[in-house]
């Protein structure tokens, strides 16, 4: 009986770890554009993946410190950037 209880606890623990991995994959794909790398060389692909992981870590850290979701933080960052660009564009538009 104790064996079954330990086995069940182990299974529950493994499922929790697997779920965290699934969450990581979903978040990094949706928030960082990790799958959009079109590089052919392995070194460039590794650099792209490393940069995407650093972005994810930064978003996760900001989310933890502010109590918001990483999706909300990214949305707010984009909103703030777009508002700033509408007020003062980096590239001047001219009508020919």
N, C-alpha and C positions, 0 to 999 in steps of 0.2 A: 504494500500500500504506500509506504514512504517512497519507494522507487517511482511509482506513478506520479506522486505529488512533485517530486524533484524534476521528473521529466516534463511535467506540465509547466512548472516554473521556468525551466530552461527554454521551452518552446515559446512561452510568452515573451521572454527576454529577447530571443532571436527575432521574433516578429516585430518588436519595438525597434530594434536596430535596423531591420530591413525597411521599415516604414520611414525612418529618418533618412535612409539612403534614397528612397523614392522621392521624398520631399526635396532633398538636395538636387536631384536630377531635374525635377520639374522646375524648381526655382531658378537654377542656373541656366536652363534652356530658355525660360520665359523672360528673364530679366537681363541677361547679359549678351544674348545673341551668340552664344558659343558655337552653335551649329552653322553659323553663316560664314565661317572661315573657308576661303577658296584657295588657300595656299597648298602647294604640292609638296614642298620640302618639309620633312619631319621637324626640323628645328623651328621653323616658322609656325607650324601647327602647335608645337609645344608652347611657344611663346604666347600664342593666341589663347590657348587653354589656361595658361598661368595668369594672364591678364584678366580673363573672365572670372577666374577663381578669386583673384584679389578684389575685383569689383563686388562679387557676391559676398565676400567676407566683410567688406566695408559696409555694404547695405545691411547685412545681418547685425553688425555692431551698432550701426545707427538705429536700427529697429529695436534692438535690445535696450539701448540707452534712452530712447524716446518713448517706448511703449507702443509704437505703431507697427504695422505690418511692413514688410519690405516692399510689397506692392504699392502701398500708400506713399512710402518714402520716394520711390522711383517716380510715381505719378506727380508728386509735389515738386520734385527736382525738374521734371520736364515742364510743368506748368510755370514755374518761376523763370526758367530759361526762355520759354516762348514769350512771356509777358515782357521780359527785359529786352528781347530782340525786337518786339513790336514797338517798344518805346524808343530804343536806340539801336538800330540795326548795325551789325558789324560790316556788312556789305551794302553799300549804297545802291539803290535801284534807280536806274535812269530810263526814261521812256524815250525811245528813238523816234 
